[in-house]
Amino acid sequence: MGSRVGAESSPITLPPAPPPVVAQTPAPVVASTPAPQLIVTSAPSNGGGLSLEVLSGTLLEIVSEKTGYPAEMLELGMDIEADLGIDSIKRVEILGAMRDQYPQLPQLKAEELGELRTLLQIVEFMGSRVNTNGATDGGTAHALPKADAPVPVVHGDGGVARPQLVISTPIPRSAVKVQYLPAPDELEISLPTGAIALVTDDGTPLTAEVVKGIVARGWRVVVLNLPADMVTGEASLPAGVPRYALSDATEMRLEETLKAIQGEHGTVGVFIHLNPPASAFNANGNPFLDPEKGVLKHIFLMAKHLKKSLTDSAENGYAAFVTVARLDGALGANGTFSTVIEGGLFGLTKSLNLEWTRVFCRALDVADGLSAETASRAILGELSDPNRLIVEVGIGTGGRVTLVAPELS
Protein backbone atom coordinates (compact mmCIF):
# COMPACT_ATOMS: atom_id res chain seq x y z
CA MET A 1 0.00 0.00 0.00
CA GLY A 2 2.84 2.35 0.89
CA SER A 3 4.53 1.73 -2.46
CA ARG A 4 1.30 2.55 -4.32
CA VAL A 5 0.86 5.91 -2.55
CA GLY A 6 3.67 7.46 -4.61
CA ALA A 7 6.26 10.08 -4.04
CA GLU A 8 3.75 12.90 -3.96
CA SER A 9 2.31 11.74 -0.66
CA SER A 10 3.90 12.31 2.69
CA PRO A 11 5.86 9.41 4.12
CA ILE A 12 4.21 7.15 6.62
CA THR A 13 5.63 7.36 10.13
CA LEU A 14 5.12 4.34 12.31
CA PRO A 15 4.50 4.87 16.02
CA PRO A 16 7.20 3.61 18.35
CA ALA A 17 6.74 0.04 19.49
CA PRO A 18 5.57 -0.31 23.07
CA PRO A 19 8.23 -1.42 25.54
CA PRO A 20 8.19 -5.14 26.31
CA VAL A 21 6.53 -6.26 29.50
CA VAL A 22 9.06 -8.10 31.60
CA ALA A 23 7.78 -10.53 34.16
CA GLN A 24 9.41 -10.30 37.57
CA THR A 25 10.08 -13.68 39.11
CA PRO A 26 7.25 -15.51 37.36
CA ALA A 27 5.70 -18.41 39.15
CA PRO A 28 6.83 -21.72 37.68
CA VAL A 29 4.41 -23.29 35.23
CA VAL A 30 3.85 -26.96 35.93
CA ALA A 31 2.04 -29.16 33.42
CA SER A 32 0.05 -30.87 36.13
CA THR A 33 -1.06 -27.61 37.79
CA PRO A 34 -4.81 -27.30 37.26
CA ALA A 35 -6.57 -24.27 35.86
CA PRO A 36 -9.60 -22.81 37.59
CA GLN A 37 -13.05 -24.11 36.85
CA LEU A 38 -15.91 -22.07 38.19
CA ILE A 39 -18.04 -23.79 40.83
CA VAL A 40 -20.65 -21.64 42.60
CA THR A 41 -21.49 -22.87 46.08
CA SER A 42 -24.45 -20.66 46.89
CA ALA A 43 -25.70 -19.08 43.66
CA PRO A 44 -24.43 -15.52 44.11
CA SER A 45 -26.97 -12.91 43.13
CA ASN A 46 -26.31 -9.52 41.64
CA GLY A 47 -29.59 -7.91 42.38
CA GLY A 48 -31.07 -8.74 39.04
CA GLY A 49 -31.46 -12.45 39.80
CA LEU A 50 -28.26 -13.34 37.93
CA SER A 51 -25.77 -15.74 39.45
CA LEU A 52 -22.53 -16.88 37.92
CA GLU A 53 -24.07 -20.33 37.80
CA VAL A 54 -26.99 -19.05 35.72
CA LEU A 55 -24.67 -17.07 33.44
CA SER A 56 -22.50 -20.16 32.96
CA GLY A 57 -25.41 -22.39 32.00
CA THR A 58 -26.86 -19.86 29.57
CA LEU A 59 -23.47 -19.22 27.95
CA LEU A 60 -22.86 -22.94 27.38
CA GLU A 61 -26.31 -23.28 25.78
CA ILE A 62 -25.71 -20.33 23.44
CA VAL A 63 -22.23 -21.54 22.47
CA SER A 64 -23.70 -24.95 21.69
CA GLU A 65 -26.40 -23.36 19.53
CA LYS A 66 -23.99 -21.07 17.66
CA THR A 67 -21.17 -23.60 17.08
CA GLY A 68 -22.99 -26.92 16.83
CA TYR A 69 -20.96 -28.52 19.62
CA PRO A 70 -23.08 -30.70 21.94
CA ALA A 71 -23.66 -28.89 25.21
CA GLU A 72 -22.45 -31.87 27.24
CA MET A 73 -18.96 -31.68 25.74
CA LEU A 74 -18.49 -27.98 26.49
CA GLU A 75 -16.49 -26.91 29.54
CA LEU A 76 -15.86 -23.46 30.97
CA GLY A 77 -12.10 -23.95 30.79
CA MET A 78 -12.14 -24.32 26.98
CA ASP A 79 -10.23 -21.76 24.92
CA ILE A 80 -12.58 -19.85 22.62
CA GLU A 81 -10.26 -19.98 19.61
CA ALA A 82 -7.93 -22.93 20.17
CA ASP A 83 -10.53 -25.41 21.47
CA LEU A 84 -13.77 -24.18 19.89
CA GLY A 85 -12.64 -22.37 16.75
CA ILE A 86 -14.77 -19.30 17.56
CA ASP A 87 -13.63 -16.26 15.59
CA SER A 88 -14.20 -12.62 16.52
CA ILE A 89 -17.46 -12.38 14.57
CA LYS A 90 -18.92 -15.48 16.18
CA ARG A 91 -17.78 -14.19 19.58
CA VAL A 92 -19.78 -10.99 19.08
CA GLU A 93 -22.83 -13.06 18.07
CA ILE A 94 -22.56 -15.16 21.23
CA LEU A 95 -22.20 -12.17 23.53
CA GLY A 96 -25.04 -10.41 21.69
CA ALA A 97 -27.26 -13.42 22.38
CA MET A 98 -26.27 -13.23 26.05
CA ARG A 99 -27.36 -9.58 26.20
CA ASP A 100 -30.64 -10.52 24.50
CA GLN A 101 -31.22 -13.01 27.31
CA TYR A 102 -30.06 -10.60 30.04
CA PRO A 103 -30.48 -6.93 29.01
CA GLN A 104 -28.94 -5.83 32.30
CA LEU A 105 -25.54 -7.03 31.08
CA PRO A 106 -23.31 -4.14 29.98
CA GLN A 107 -22.21 -3.59 26.39
CA LEU A 108 -18.67 -4.94 26.03
CA LYS A 109 -16.01 -3.10 24.06
CA ALA A 110 -14.01 -4.77 21.27
CA GLU A 111 -10.74 -4.44 23.14
CA GLU A 112 -12.30 -6.08 26.18
CA LEU A 113 -13.57 -9.00 24.10
CA GLY A 114 -10.10 -9.58 22.67
CA GLU A 115 -8.70 -10.27 26.13
CA LEU A 116 -11.25 -12.93 27.03
CA ARG A 117 -9.73 -16.27 26.03
CA THR A 118 -11.93 -18.87 27.74
CA LEU A 119 -15.62 -19.32 28.46
CA LEU A 120 -14.77 -19.07 32.15
CA GLN A 121 -13.21 -15.64 31.65
CA ILE A 122 -16.34 -14.44 29.83
CA VAL A 123 -18.59 -15.56 32.69
CA GLU A 124 -16.35 -14.00 35.35
CA PHE A 125 -16.04 -10.76 33.37
CA MET A 126 -19.79 -10.45 32.91
CA GLY A 127 -20.38 -11.21 36.56
CA SER A 128 -17.85 -8.60 37.65
CA ARG A 129 -19.34 -5.94 35.37
CA VAL A 130 -22.86 -6.60 36.61
CA ASN A 131 -21.68 -6.44 40.23
CA THR A 132 -19.78 -3.23 39.49
CA ASN A 133 -23.00 -1.66 38.28
CA GLY A 134 -24.49 -1.81 41.75
CA ALA A 135 -25.30 -5.46 42.37
CA THR A 136 -24.38 -7.26 45.54
CA ASP A 137 -22.89 -10.71 45.65
CA GLY A 138 -24.61 -12.99 48.11
CA GLY A 139 -22.49 -16.07 47.57
CA THR A 140 -18.97 -17.18 47.04
CA ALA A 141 -17.46 -18.48 43.82
CA HIS A 142 -14.61 -20.91 44.24
CA ALA A 143 -12.05 -22.05 41.71
CA LEU A 144 -11.59 -25.81 41.62
CA PRO A 145 -8.87 -27.54 39.65
CA LYS A 146 -9.44 -28.95 36.18
CA ALA A 147 -6.71 -31.14 34.75
CA ASP A 148 -4.81 -30.39 31.52
CA ALA A 149 -6.08 -26.80 31.20
CA PRO A 150 -4.11 -23.54 30.67
CA VAL A 151 -2.24 -22.36 33.74
CA PRO A 152 -2.22 -18.64 34.68
CA VAL A 153 1.25 -17.12 35.07
CA VAL A 154 1.44 -14.71 38.01
CA HIS A 155 4.00 -11.91 37.79
CA GLY A 156 6.03 -10.61 40.69
CA ASP A 157 3.94 -7.46 40.99
CA GLY A 158 0.80 -9.51 41.57
CA GLY A 159 -0.60 -9.04 38.05
CA VAL A 160 -1.85 -12.07 36.16
CA ALA A 161 -0.68 -12.56 32.59
CA ARG A 162 -2.50 -14.55 29.92
CA PRO A 163 -2.62 -18.29 30.59
CA GLN A 164 0.17 -20.32 29.03
CA LEU A 165 -0.71 -23.76 27.73
CA VAL A 166 1.74 -26.47 28.73
CA ILE A 167 1.46 -29.41 26.36
CA SER A 168 2.88 -32.79 27.20
CA THR A 169 2.50 -35.19 24.28
CA PRO A 170 4.39 -38.17 22.85
CA ILE A 171 3.82 -36.87 19.32
CA PRO A 172 7.18 -35.70 17.94
CA ARG A 173 7.64 -32.44 16.07
CA SER A 174 9.79 -32.33 12.96
CA ALA A 175 10.51 -30.44 9.76
CA VAL A 176 9.20 -31.94 6.53
CA LYS A 177 11.77 -32.64 3.82
CA VAL A 178 11.89 -34.28 0.40
CA GLN A 179 13.13 -37.85 0.13
CA TYR A 180 14.01 -39.38 -3.22
CA LEU A 181 12.46 -42.72 -4.10
CA PRO A 182 13.57 -45.48 -6.45
CA ALA A 183 11.39 -46.44 -9.39
CA PRO A 184 8.36 -48.42 -8.18
CA ASP A 185 8.30 -52.18 -8.40
CA GLU A 186 5.77 -53.63 -10.81
CA LEU A 187 3.05 -55.87 -9.47
CA GLU A 188 0.92 -57.77 -11.95
CA ILE A 189 -2.61 -56.56 -11.49
CA SER A 190 -5.87 -57.13 -13.29
CA LEU A 191 -9.29 -55.63 -12.84
CA PRO A 192 -12.17 -57.80 -11.61
CA THR A 193 -14.52 -59.09 -14.29
CA GLY A 194 -16.78 -56.34 -15.58
CA ALA A 195 -14.80 -53.51 -13.96
CA ILE A 196 -13.63 -50.44 -15.89
CA ALA A 197 -11.24 -47.55 -15.41
CA LEU A 198 -12.69 -44.02 -15.26
CA VAL A 199 -10.42 -41.08 -16.16
CA THR A 200 -11.24 -37.37 -15.95
CA ASP A 201 -10.20 -35.30 -18.97
CA ASP A 202 -7.76 -32.51 -18.08
CA GLY A 203 -8.05 -30.91 -21.53
CA THR A 204 -4.43 -31.73 -22.46
CA PRO A 205 -2.65 -34.52 -24.40
CA LEU A 206 -1.90 -36.24 -21.07
CA THR A 207 -5.44 -37.63 -21.00
CA ALA A 208 -4.98 -39.34 -24.36
CA GLU A 209 -1.64 -40.84 -23.31
CA VAL A 210 -3.06 -42.21 -20.04
CA VAL A 211 -6.03 -43.70 -21.90
CA LYS A 212 -3.69 -45.35 -24.43
CA GLY A 213 -1.65 -46.85 -21.60
CA ILE A 214 -4.78 -48.24 -19.92
CA VAL A 215 -6.04 -49.74 -23.18
CA ALA A 216 -2.60 -51.33 -23.72
CA ARG A 217 -3.09 -53.16 -20.42
CA GLY A 218 -6.27 -54.69 -21.76
CA TRP A 219 -8.54 -52.69 -19.49
CA ARG A 220 -11.72 -50.99 -20.62
CA VAL A 221 -11.72 -47.25 -20.01
CA VAL A 222 -14.27 -44.41 -20.00
CA VAL A 223 -13.39 -40.69 -20.02
CA LEU A 224 -15.41 -38.12 -18.08
CA ASN A 225 -15.36 -34.43 -18.97
CA LEU A 226 -16.06 -31.97 -16.18
CA PRO A 227 -18.39 -29.02 -16.92
CA ALA A 228 -17.13 -26.71 -19.67
CA ASP A 229 -17.40 -23.68 -17.41
CA MET A 230 -14.70 -25.24 -15.22
CA VAL A 231 -12.25 -26.82 -17.66
CA THR A 232 -11.53 -25.71 -21.20
CA GLY A 233 -10.27 -27.99 -23.95
CA GLU A 234 -10.93 -31.61 -24.75
CA ALA A 235 -8.36 -34.34 -25.32
CA SER A 236 -8.40 -36.32 -28.56
CA LEU A 237 -9.15 -39.92 -27.56
CA PRO A 238 -8.31 -43.19 -29.29
CA ALA A 239 -11.10 -44.62 -31.42
CA GLY A 240 -13.75 -46.55 -29.53
CA VAL A 241 -13.14 -44.96 -26.11
CA PRO A 242 -16.48 -43.65 -24.77
CA ARG A 243 -16.67 -40.12 -23.43
CA TYR A 244 -19.27 -38.62 -21.10
CA ALA A 245 -19.59 -34.93 -20.27
CA LEU A 246 -21.20 -33.22 -17.29
CA SER A 247 -23.62 -30.60 -18.55
CA ASP A 248 -23.62 -28.67 -15.28
CA ALA A 249 -21.87 -28.57 -11.92
CA THR A 250 -24.65 -30.03 -9.74
CA GLU A 251 -24.18 -33.15 -7.67
CA MET A 252 -27.39 -34.55 -9.12
CA ARG A 253 -25.95 -34.41 -12.65
CA LEU A 254 -22.72 -36.06 -11.48
CA GLU A 255 -24.61 -38.86 -9.76
CA GLU A 256 -26.80 -39.45 -12.82
CA THR A 257 -23.77 -39.56 -15.13
CA LEU A 258 -21.87 -42.02 -12.94
CA LYS A 259 -24.91 -44.29 -12.80
CA ALA A 260 -25.23 -44.13 -16.59
CA ILE A 261 -21.54 -44.99 -17.06
CA GLN A 262 -21.69 -47.97 -14.73
CA GLY A 263 -25.02 -49.12 -16.13
CA GLU A 264 -23.71 -49.15 -19.70
CA HIS A 265 -20.05 -50.13 -19.27
CA GLY A 266 -19.51 -51.76 -15.88
CA THR A 267 -18.49 -51.05 -12.29
CA VAL A 268 -15.72 -48.49 -11.80
CA GLY A 269 -12.71 -50.35 -10.42
CA VAL A 270 -10.05 -47.70 -11.06
CA PHE A 271 -10.56 -43.95 -10.86
CA ILE A 272 -7.84 -41.56 -12.08
CA HIS A 273 -8.38 -37.82 -11.76
CA LEU A 274 -6.09 -35.70 -13.94
CA ASN A 275 -6.26 -32.22 -12.47
CA PRO A 276 -6.02 -29.60 -15.23
CA PRO A 277 -3.00 -27.30 -15.34
CA ALA A 278 -3.63 -23.64 -14.60
CA SER A 279 -3.91 -22.83 -18.32
CA ALA A 280 -6.83 -25.27 -18.79
CA PHE A 281 -9.08 -23.77 -16.13
CA ASN A 282 -11.88 -21.62 -17.45
CA ALA A 283 -11.09 -18.78 -15.05
CA ASN A 284 -12.44 -15.93 -17.23
CA GLY A 285 -10.22 -13.54 -15.31
CA ASN A 286 -11.64 -14.66 -11.97
CA PRO A 287 -8.98 -13.95 -9.32
CA PHE A 288 -10.65 -16.29 -6.83
CA LEU A 289 -10.23 -19.40 -9.02
CA ASP A 290 -13.82 -20.55 -8.59
CA PRO A 291 -13.50 -23.12 -11.41
CA GLU A 292 -10.56 -24.76 -9.65
CA LYS A 293 -12.53 -24.93 -6.41
CA GLY A 294 -15.41 -26.45 -8.36
CA VAL A 295 -13.17 -29.17 -9.78
CA LEU A 296 -11.84 -30.02 -6.31
CA LYS A 297 -15.38 -30.22 -4.94
CA HIS A 298 -16.36 -32.57 -7.77
CA ILE A 299 -13.55 -34.98 -6.89
CA PHE A 300 -14.75 -35.06 -3.28
CA LEU A 301 -18.24 -35.86 -4.59
CA MET A 302 -16.75 -38.42 -6.97
CA ALA A 303 -15.26 -40.26 -3.99
CA LYS A 304 -18.65 -40.16 -2.28
CA HIS A 305 -20.50 -41.74 -5.21
CA LEU A 306 -17.74 -44.20 -6.20
CA LYS A 307 -17.20 -45.54 -2.69
CA LYS A 308 -19.36 -48.64 -3.15
CA SER A 309 -18.05 -49.60 -6.58
CA LEU A 310 -14.40 -49.13 -5.61
CA THR A 311 -14.63 -50.94 -2.28
CA ASP A 312 -16.56 -53.80 -3.90
CA SER A 313 -13.95 -54.04 -6.66
CA ALA A 314 -11.20 -54.12 -4.03
CA GLU A 315 -12.93 -57.02 -2.29
CA ASN A 316 -12.95 -58.87 -5.62
CA GLY A 317 -9.30 -58.32 -6.40
CA TYR A 318 -8.12 -54.77 -7.07
CA ALA A 319 -9.32 -51.15 -7.03
CA ALA A 320 -7.53 -47.81 -7.15
CA PHE A 321 -8.27 -44.15 -6.44
CA VAL A 322 -5.53 -41.92 -7.89
CA THR A 323 -5.38 -38.14 -8.09
CA VAL A 324 -2.84 -36.24 -10.21
CA ALA A 325 -2.11 -32.64 -9.23
CA ARG A 326 0.12 -30.09 -10.99
CA LEU A 327 2.07 -28.36 -8.23
CA ASP A 328 5.83 -28.52 -8.78
CA GLY A 329 6.64 -32.24 -9.01
CA ALA A 330 7.91 -32.17 -5.42
CA LEU A 331 4.63 -32.03 -3.47
CA GLY A 332 4.97 -28.29 -3.03
CA ALA A 333 8.45 -28.47 -1.50
CA ASN A 334 10.03 -26.48 -4.36
CA GLY A 335 7.55 -23.65 -3.88
CA THR A 336 7.18 -22.93 -7.60
CA PHE A 337 3.45 -23.62 -7.89
CA SER A 338 0.89 -20.90 -8.61
CA THR A 339 -2.03 -22.12 -6.46
CA VAL A 340 -2.56 -24.27 -3.39
CA ILE A 341 -6.21 -25.19 -4.02
CA GLU A 342 -5.40 -28.51 -5.68
CA GLY A 343 -3.46 -29.43 -2.55
CA GLY A 344 -6.86 -30.54 -1.26
CA LEU A 345 -6.49 -33.61 -3.50
CA PHE A 346 -3.70 -34.88 -1.23
CA GLY A 347 -5.80 -34.50 1.90
CA LEU A 348 -8.72 -36.32 0.27
CA THR A 349 -6.59 -39.19 -1.03
CA LYS A 350 -4.74 -39.70 2.24
CA SER A 351 -8.04 -39.72 4.15
CA LEU A 352 -9.51 -42.32 1.78
CA ASN A 353 -6.37 -44.40 2.21
CA LEU A 354 -7.20 -44.65 5.92
CA GLU A 355 -10.89 -45.35 5.38
CA TRP A 356 -10.80 -47.61 2.31
CA THR A 357 -8.14 -50.00 3.57
CA ARG A 358 -8.32 -52.37 0.59
CA VAL A 359 -8.40 -49.73 -2.14
CA PHE A 360 -5.04 -48.60 -3.58
CA CYS A 361 -4.99 -44.83 -2.94
CA ARG A 362 -2.24 -42.55 -4.18
CA ALA A 363 -1.92 -38.79 -4.65
CA LEU A 364 0.56 -37.74 -7.34
CA ASP A 365 2.12 -34.39 -8.15
CA VAL A 366 3.36 -34.25 -11.75
CA ALA A 367 5.60 -31.36 -12.80
CA ASP A 368 4.48 -29.33 -15.82
CA GLY A 369 7.85 -29.77 -17.51
CA LEU A 370 7.34 -33.46 -18.23
CA SER A 371 6.11 -34.61 -21.62
CA ALA A 372 2.69 -36.26 -21.82
CA GLU A 373 4.30 -39.62 -22.65
CA THR A 374 6.73 -39.49 -19.70
CA ALA A 375 4.05 -38.33 -17.26
CA SER A 376 1.64 -41.05 -18.45
CA ARG A 377 4.20 -43.82 -17.98
CA ALA A 378 4.96 -42.54 -14.48
CA ILE A 379 1.29 -42.33 -13.50
CA LEU A 380 0.46 -45.84 -14.73
CA GLY A 381 3.65 -47.15 -13.13
CA GLU A 382 2.37 -45.99 -9.74
CA LEU A 383 -0.74 -48.16 -10.19
CA SER A 384 1.45 -51.27 -10.15
CA ASP A 385 3.46 -50.32 -7.06
CA PRO A 386 3.04 -52.95 -4.33
CA ASN A 387 4.21 -50.51 -1.63
CA ARG A 388 1.05 -49.39 0.17
CA LEU A 389 3.00 -47.44 2.81
CA ILE A 390 3.59 -44.53 0.42
CA VAL A 391 0.49 -42.46 -0.31
CA GLU A 392 1.83 -39.27 -1.93
CA VAL A 393 4.50 -39.12 -4.64
CA GLY A 394 6.01 -36.25 -6.60
CA ILE A 395 7.17 -36.85 -10.17
CA GLY A 396 9.48 -34.29 -11.76
CA THR A 397 12.54 -33.90 -13.93
CA GLY A 398 14.71 -34.77 -10.93
CA GLY A 399 13.03 -38.10 -10.29
CA ARG A 400 10.48 -39.59 -7.94
CA VAL A 401 10.11 -38.14 -4.42
CA THR A 402 7.92 -38.18 -1.34
CA LEU A 403 7.81 -36.19 1.89
CA VAL A 404 9.21 -37.45 5.18
CA ALA A 405 9.28 -35.96 8.66
CA PRO A 406 12.47 -37.04 10.46
CA GLU A 407 12.26 -36.69 14.22
CA LEU A 408 14.16 -33.73 15.61
CA SER A 409 16.90 -34.52 18.09
N, C-alpha and C positions, 0 to 999 in steps of 0.2 A: 504493500500500500504506500509506504514511504517513497519507494522508487518511482511510483506512478504520479506522485504529487508534482514533481518537476522542480526545476531550479527556481521558478518564480515564487514558490511558496516558502514561507519561513521554515527553518529547520525545526524538527521535533525534538524537544528536550524531555528526557525521561526523568521522573522524580527519583531522588536518591532511594536506594533500597533500605528498608527498615533494618535496624541492627538486629543481629540474631539473638534469640532468647536463650540464655545459658542456664541450664538447670544447676542448682547448687545442691550437691550431695543428694542425688536422686535415690529414692528407695529402690532396693534391688527388685527386679522383676523376676518372679519365679513362675515357671510354667504351670505348676500345680496350684498357684494361688488363685482362689475363686474370685469372680467378679460379682458385684452385687445384683441380687434379684429382689425386686420389690415385693415384700409381704406385709400387708396391712393387718395389724392385730385387732384394731377396734374401729375400723371404718371412719377415719377422720373426716369431719365435715368442714366445709368452708362457708357455711352460711346459706349457700344456695342449694344444699342437698347433695353436693358433689364430694365424693371421697376419692382418694387415689385408687381404691379398689374398683369403683365404678368407672373412672376414667380409663383404667387399664383394660377392663372388660370391653368397653365400647371401642377403644382403639384397636384391639385385636380383631373385633368383628369387622370394623371398617377396612382394616388392612387385608383381611381375608377376602372381603368383597371386591376390593380394588385390584388385588394382585392374583386372585385365584388360588392362593395357598389355603389348604384346609386349616380351619381355626385351631384344631387340636395340635397341629405341628408348629404353631407360632409360639415364640417365647419372648419375654420382654428384653432379654439380653441380646437378641439378634441385632446385628448391624444392618442398618437400613439399606445401604448400598451393597456391601460385600456379601451378606447372607440372603437378602431379599431382592436385590436388583432394582430397588426403587430409585428412580431418577428424581431430579429436582421438580419436574412438572407433576409427577405422580405424588410427590411429597406434599405439594401445595393442595392437590385434590383431596388427599387424606385429611390434612389439617382443616381444609374447608368443610369437609363432611363432619368433622368433630365440632366445629363452630355451629353448623346447622343443628346438631343434636343439642349443644349446650351454648346458647347465645351469650351467656355470661362470660365465656372464655374470651380473653383479649385477642386482638388482631396481632399476629406475630410478624416481625419484620424479616426480610429476606436474609439479612446477615445473621439473625438469630437462628433461623432455620438451618443455615449452613453449618452451625456448630453442633447441632443435635445429631449424633451418630447412631444411637440405638433407640428402640421403642421405649425402653426404660427412661432414657433421658428426656424424651418427649413428654411422657407422663409426669415426671418430676418437675419439668419446666412449667407445664401447664398448671400443675398443682401449686407451684410456688407463685406464679403470676396471679392466680385466683386469690390465694391467701394474701398477697401483697395489696390486692384491691379492697381489703377490708374484711376478709373472711377470717374466721378463727378456726384453728385446728383443734379438734376435740379428741384426737387419737394420736397414736405414735406409729410411724412407719419404720420398719426395721429392714436392714439389708442382710439377706442370708446368702451364703455362698452358692454359686452355680459353677460346676466344673467346666473346664475348657472354654472359658469365655475371656474377653479382653480384660486386661488388668490395668487399673488406673496407676499412673506414675505420679507420685507426690513429690513436688519440688521442696527445696530446703526452706523456702519462704512460706510454706503452707499452701501455696496454690496447687491446683490439680491440673495437670496437662491432659491432653487427649489420651484415651486408652491405647496401649500398645499390645498388639496381638502376638503372643508367643506361640509358635507352631512347632510341635514336635511330631515328626512324621518319618516313617521309614522310606518314603519315596525319595529317591535321589534327584538332585538337580544337575543338569548338564547342558552343554552347548551343542547344538545340532551341527553336524558336519557331513560332507559328502564322502561316500565310500564307493570306490570303483568295484564293479562286479564282473566276473567272467561271463562269457556267453552262456546262455541257459542250456541245460541239457535238454534232450528231445525225447519226450515220452510219447509212445504211440497211443493216440486217442482216436475214438470214433464216436459219433453221435448215436444216441439211441434210435431205434427204428421209428421213422416218422418225424423225427426232430429236424428243425431247420436252424440256420443262422440268420439273425436279423441285424442289419447294419444301417446306421443313420448316415445320410449323405451330407458331407461337409461342403459340397459345392466345389471341390477341387479334384484333380486327377488321383489323389490318394484313395478316394472311395473306389474308383475303378480298379486300382491295383490290389486293394484288399479283397474286393469281390473276386478278381481273377485268382488270387491265391487260395481263397476258400473253395472255389469251384475246382481248382486243381487237386484239392484234397478229397474230392468226391462228395462234398457236402452240398446240400441245396441251400440257396441263399435268397433272401428277400431284402430289398433296399427300401428304407422309409425316409421320405423327405419331410422335414419340419416345415411349418408354415412359411410362405414366401415373404411375409413381412418380418420374419426373423432372420432368415438365411437367404442370401442371394446366390444364384448360380445353381447348376445341376450337372452332376458328373455324367459322362458318357459311359453307359454300362455295356458289358458284353451281351450279345444276342441271347434272348431267352430268359434273362434275369428279370423277374417281376419287380415293379416299382409301385409303391403306394405313396400318396402325398396327403398330408393333413391340410384340410381347407381352412381351418381356423385354429386358434390357440386354446380352445376349451378342453377341459379334461374329458368331457363327454365325447367329443370327436376323437380324441386319442384312444379312449376305451373302445369305441365302435370300430376304429381302424385296426386295432390289435386283434379284436375278436374276428374281424373279417380275414385278416392275414392267417391266423391260426385255423380258422374254419376251412380256408381254401388250400393251404399249403402244409400245415402241420404245426405241432407244438414248438414253440421257440426254446431251443436248447442252448444256444449261444447268442448273447447280445453284445454287440460292439458299437459303442458310441464314438464317432469321430467328431470331436468338437471343432467347429469352423475356426480358421485363423481370423484375426481381427479384420482383414480385408473382405471376408465373406459375409460379415454381419451386415444386415440391412439397417444401419444406424440412422441414416437420413439426417446426419448432423446432430444426433441426440447425444449430449455430453454425459447423460446418465446411463448409457448403454442398456436401455430397457430390453432390446432384442436379446442381448447376451444373458440377461437375467431370466428372460422367458425360456431360452434354451435350457438353462440349468434347471429351472423348475420342471420342465418337461421330462428331464432325465430322472428326477426324483419321482415323478408320477409314473414314468416307465417302470421303475423298480417296483412300485406299488402294484401295478397291473400285471407284471411278468413274474411276480413272486411264485405263484403256484406252478406255472409251467417250468420255470428254471429249477425249483426245488424238486419237482417231480422228475425232471430229466436227470438231475444229479442222483436221485435214488436209483434210477435205471441205468446208470453208467457214468455220465459226464454232463456237466453244464458249466457255463462260464458267463460272467458279467464283467466286461472290460470297458473302461473309459479311457479316451485318448485326449489329453489336453495339449495346448500349445503355449507353454510358458517359456522356458529357456533350455529345455533338454536336461536340466539339472534340478528339477523339482523346486524351482524358484531360488536356488542357492546362488546362482550367478547374478540375479537381480536385474536381468535385461528385459524382462517381460513388461508389457504395456498395461495389463489389467490383472486384478487378483480374483475377479468374479469366478472364473472357471476353476479356481482352487477348491471351490465347493465340491467338485467331482471327486477329489481325493478323500474328503470327509465322508461323502456318501459311500464310496467304494469300501473304505476301511470299516465303516459301520456294518455294511452288508456282510463283509468278511467274518465279522464276529457273530452275526445273526444267522446267516445261511452257511452253516459250517461245512456242508458238502459241496457247495458251489464254488468253483474256482473264481476268485475275485481279484482283479488287479487294476490299479490306476497307473496309467502311463503318461509321461510328459515327453512329447516328441518335439525336438527343435525344428524351427522353420527352415533351417539351412539344409536339411536332408532332402534328397530326391524322393519322389513318390515311391519308386521301386525299393529304395533302401529302407524307407520308413515302413512300408508294407511288410517286407521280410522280417523286420524287427518286431512289429506288432504281432504277426502270426507266430513268430518264434516264441513269444511270451506265452501263447496259449498252450504250448507243449511243455512248458517248464514244470517239472515235478515238485519244485521247491515251493511249498505253500506258506513258508514262514516269511517270505517277502511279499508285500502287498503293493508297494509303490516303487516304480522304476522310472528313471530318466534315461532318455535315449538321445544322444547328441553326437556331434562330430568327434568328441573326445572319447566316446565309448558309452558303456552302460553303467549307470550309477544308482545308488539309493541313498537314503539319509539314515544316519546312525546317531545315537546320543551317548557317547562314552561318559562314564561316571567320572565326575570331578574328584580329584584327590583332596 
